Amino acid sequence: MPPATGALRIVASRPDPAIVGLPWSTPLEEWTDDVCIALPRGLSRHVVRIVRLGDRVYAVKETTEEMAFREYRMLRDLQRMGLPAVSPQGVVTGRHDRSGEELPAALLTEHLRFSLPYRSLFSHGLSAESLPSLVDALVVLLVRLHLADFYWGDVSLSNVLFRRSAGGFAAYLVDAETGELRPALSRQLREYDVTVGQENVFGELLDLQASESLDHHVEAHDIVEMIGERYAALWAELTGEEEFRADEMWRMSQRVERLNDLGFDIDELDIVTDFDGDRVRIQPKVVELGHHRRELQSLTGLDVEDAQARRLLNDIAAFTASLDLGREDRTLVANRWLTEIYEPVVTMVPPAARGKLEPAEVFHEVLVHRWYLSERAGHEVDIFETARDYIDTVLAEKPDEAVTAPQGGELVDPEVAG
């Protein structure tokens, strides 16, 4: 007769009955291929496995009960605030093995579709020239978290998943274990986060070079200096005060437009004039990134990354101009573009290739490919002709990023929550 143990307890935000059927009485490191699936993962302080239950994919991480619930609640808070982080699914406690020995608690998060850890990006052929794009994505994520008064505490490439976004990347937090939401985040804590990020990224780049995944000519010092420089520049643009003469009020609109171009909205402007009203000082209160994303979604219903949205909005504008539809209702024109251009192009991708890139990223790459073909041909090449050439010559050679097959038949370590 098996020894008496406590009852298994599952706390979940969106209960999935299939979770109960996982082998919770077995240590996570002993879960086998009939339970786990092969998705890229990376270095972690904890044992992590990725499982598929029906049409949903989860990352499962063993940790202490206290830390599991703390991280679960923190990720839920970030989700409610609309910040870029993996979605928490639940916490499992009361685990015991077959001999009655207590097992660690487990945190479940949903796997972020079409996302990859930085190590997998480089193993897929990402070049050193793309490092600034990764740095930019990490910096934007850090700034967004800091604007929400979130102290990260363990900034690194390892604690981020990257999704392609209009030729660049968007970064998502996957480890909130050390994070903390504060009433107000001090400058000292922000600077500490940046310093920790620089130290961690420096070590990660050296590891990549040691494994020959990154060119040895890349100067890790230059990259980590870039983190500090780009963070300071973006933070200053988003929050810095600006002073100008009262007859230069156009500069206020210019500042708002620059922030919108970065993808941020303005919640309010703090406007102060001097005694004589000759000079004006403004300081914006910036809110959540997603200006272009929300605009595109309101026009077409498409929900994509912000850089992708900016690219698609530009194509809608070009479509409008080419057909002289500037006086038509913008929503109607956008929906005409959606049904006549966007949807037919993404539908051209054969089913076997639809796990390679998200539809919006495919469309972006088709637009880039069109520019190259048109330059070579000396005239503008038809979008559908371009799409066919891109699918045959470029997309066909890309690896799957929705679900990545393991190499050599071995399960690849997933890089998810640290």
N, C-alpha and C positions, 0 to 999 in steps of 0.2 A: 504494500500500500504506500503510495507516494506521501512524502512528508507534508504536513499542513503548511500552507503559505498564505500570505495576504492576497486579497483580490486584486486583479489587474484593474487599473484605473486609467481611463482615457479622457482627457479634456481637449475638446476640439472646437474650433471656430465654425467649421463647416463639416459636420460629422460625415465620414465616409465609412460605411459599414465594413468595407473590405479591409480596413486597418486592423480590425480584430483578428483577422485570419493570418496575420504575419507571425512568424515564429518567435514570439517575444520571450519564450523560455530558453532561447539560444543566444549566447553572446553575439553581438553584432559582427565581430570579426570572423565568426564561423558561419555566417549566412552564405549560402551557396548560389550558384548561377541560376538555379530554378526560381530564386527569389529576387536576386539583384539583376540589374541590367547594366550594360557597358556604356557608361557616359564618362566623359573626361572629368577627373577631379584632381585635386592637387594636395599639397602638404597641409596637414591639419594636426592640431594638438589632440584631437579626439578621433575615435573610430567613426567613420562615416560610410554609409552605403546608400545607393540609389535604387529605388524599387518602382516598378510600374504596377498600378492597380487599376485595371480597366483602361480608360483613356487618360488617366492622370498619372503623373510621375512625381515622386517625392524623394527628398533627401532626408535620411534618418541619421541623427547624430546622438551618440551616447555621451552623457554628461551627468552631473549631479542633479538631484531633483530641484534644489534651490536655483541653480543656474539655468536649468531648462525652463522653469516658469518665468524667471526674470527675463530671459532672452525672448521667450514667447510673447510676453506682455509688451516688451520694448518693440518688437517687430510689429505687433498690432498697432501700437501707438504711431509708429512711422507710417504704416499703411493708411491709417485714418487721416494722417496729415498729408497724404499724397506724395510722400518722399520715395525715391527709388531704392527699394529694398525687396528682398525675397518675401514671399507671402507665407506667414506662419499657418500651419495646419493644425497642430496639436501637440500635446505632451502626454507621454505614456509613463506611468509610474507603477509601483507594486510588482515589478518584474522579479521572477525567481527562476533559477535553472532547475533541472530535473532532480537535483539532490537537495533542493530547498535553499541553496545559497542565493543571497540577494544579488540582483544585477542592476547596473546603472539605469537611471531614467533615460528617456529618449525624447528628443525634440524632432518634430516633423515639419519640414517646410516644402512648399511646392517648388519643383524644378522650374527655372525660368527658361521657357522655350526659346530656341535660337541663341542661347547665351553660351559663352565659352570662358574658361579661366585663361589667364594670360599665358601660362605654359603651353596650353593647347593651341592658342593662336600662333605662337612661334613654331610649334611642331607642325602646324599647317602651312608654314612657309611665310609667315609675317616677317617683313624685312625690318632692318634697323631704322629705315626711313619712316616707318609707321610709329616709332616710339613716341614722338611728340604728340601724336593723336591719342595714344594711350594715356600719356601724362595729362593732356587736356581733359580727357574724360574723368580721370581720377580727381583732378583739381575741381572740375565743375561739381562732381559729386560732393566733395568735401565742403565747398562753398555753400551748396544747397543745404547740407546738413547743419552747417554753422549758422546760416541765416535762420534756421528753425530752432536755434539754441541747443543743438545736439552735439555733445562732446563724444567723439569716437573712441579715442584712447588707444587704438591699434590700427592706424592707417597703413595699408599695404596693398600691393597688387594681389596678394594671395587671398585677401578678404573681400575681393570684388569679382563679380562676373561682368563680362563685356558683351554687349550686343552691337552688331554693326549698324551704323546710322549715317546714311548718305555719304559713304566713303570714309567716315570717321567712326567713332565709337561712343556708346552711351554706357555708363558704369552703374552697377547696382550693388548695394551693400548686401553681403551674405553673412556677416558675422557681427551681431550686435551685443556680443557677450560682455564687452568692456564699455559699451556705450551708456550714455546718461543724458536724459533731457533735463535742462536746467531752466530756471526762471529767466536768467539772462546769462549768456556765455561771455566770459571775460576775454579780453585781448590776450592775456597770458595763456589761457587754455587753448585758444585758437592757434597761437604760435607754437604751443607744445605739440598739438596735433600735427602741424606742418613739419616740425622737427622730427617727430617719430616717423612720419611718412617718408621723409627724406632718408632716414637711417635704414628703414625697412626696405625701401625700393633699391637703395644702393646694394644691400646684401642680395636681393633677389636678382638684380642684374648680373652680379658677379656669379651667382649660381647658374644663370643662363649661359654665361660665357664658359663656365667650367664644364657644362654639359654639351658645349658646342652648338647650342640652339641660338646663340646670338654672336654676331661678329665681334672678334676680340679687339677690333679697332674702335668700337664704341666706347666713349669715355663716360663711365658711370657717374663721375663727379659732375660732368656737364648736365647730365639728365636730372640729377637730384637738385642741382642749382635751378634748373628750369622749373621744377615744382614750386620752389619758393617764389621765383619771379612771377610766374603766371598766377599763382594764388594771390599775391599782393596786387597785381594789376587788375584781376577780376574783382577782388573785394573792393578795391578803390573805386572802380567803375560803378559797382552796384550800390555802394553805401557812402561814398565820399561826398563832401560838401563842394559846392561850386558857386563862385561869386562872379557877378557880372553887373554891368551898368543897367539902369532902369530902361534905357532905350534899346537894350539887347534881349528883350523878352523872348525873341525867337530861339535863343539858346536853351530855354527851358523845354520847348518842344523838341529841339535837337537832342537833348539829353534823354528824353523819354523815348524817342525813336531809336537811339543807340541801345538802350536797355531792351527795347522790344526786339531789335535785331539779334541780341544775345539770347532771346527766348524768354525774357522775364517781363512780368507785368508790374505796374506801379500801383500800390495800394493807396498811397497818399504822398504828397510833397509837402515837406516842412519849408515854408517860404517866410523869410525874415527880411525886412527892409531896414535900412539905416534911418536915422532921425529925419533926414531931409528927403528920404525916398529916392536918393540918387543911385544907390547900389542895392542889389538884391542877392540874397544868399539862399540857395536851395539845397535840400538834402532829401533824396528819395527814400521811401520805405518800400523795398522791393518784396514782392510776393512770389509764389511758386513758379518755377520754370515751367513753360508749356504754352507760351503765348501762341506760337504757330500751330502747335498740336491742337489746342482748343479751337482755333480758327478753322483749321481744316476739318475737324470733326463736326463743327456746326454746319459747314458747307456740304460735306459729302458723307459723313458718318464714318469715315476712315479713322482708326485709332492707331497712330504710328509714333515713332520717336520724333522729337521736335526738329532735329536737323532734316529728317526725311520729310516732315510736314512742310518745312520751308522750301525744300526742293520741289515738292508737288504743287505748292501754292504758286511758285514761279512758273511752273509748266501750265497751270491753269491760266495765269496771266498771259503767257505767250499764246495759248489757245484762243483766249478772248481777243487778243490783238489780231491774230492771223485771220479770224473770221469776222472782224469788225463788230464784235458783240459788246462793246464797251457800254452801250446804253441799255443793255438788257439786265434783268434782275440777276445779281451775282450768284445767288443760290441755284437758279435755273441753269445758268451757264456752267457752273461747277458740276452739276449733275449730268449735264450733257457731256462734259469732258470725261466724267466717270464712266458713263455707259459707252461712249464712242472711242475713247482712247485707253484709259487706265485698265478697265476690266478686260477688254479684248487682249491687251498686251500680256497681262499676268496669266490669262487663261491659256496663252500659247505655250507656257512652260509645261512640259510633259509630266505626268504624275510621278514618274521615277526621279525627277529632278526637283520636286517641290520641297524636299527637306534640306536643300542646299542653302537657300537664303529666304528671308521673309519677302512676301510680295512687294512691299514698298521699297525694299533694298534692291530687288530685281529691277523694278521700274527705274530707280535712280541710276543703276548701272547701265541700263539700256539708253538712258539719256546721255550719259557720258560716252558710251560707245557710239552713239549717233554723231556726237561732235567729232570724234576721230574719223569716222567713215565719211562724213560730209567734208571735212578738211581735205581728206585724201582724194575725194571725188571732185571737189571744186564746186559742189552744189549741195543743197540740203537733201539728205537721204530720207526716204519715207520711214516713219516710225515703226511700221510693221515689218518692213524689209530689214530694218536695223535689229528688231527684236529677234527675228529668225536667225540672223547672222550671229548675234550675241549668244543665243541659246546653243547654237551648234558649235561655236568656236571658243566661247569663254565659260559659260555656265557649266557646260558638260565636263570641264576639267576641274571644277571646284569640289571640295569635299562636302559631305553632308554636315550641317551644323544644327539641325533640329535634333537628331539623334546620331551620335558619332559611333561608328563601328569600332570595336577594339582592334588593335594591330596584333597579328600573330595569334588571334584567337584567345588572348589573355584579357582578363578584365582590367580595364584601365582605372586607376584611382580617380574618383570624382573630386573635383575641386569645388567644394561648396562651403557651408558654414565651417569656420575654423573651430 
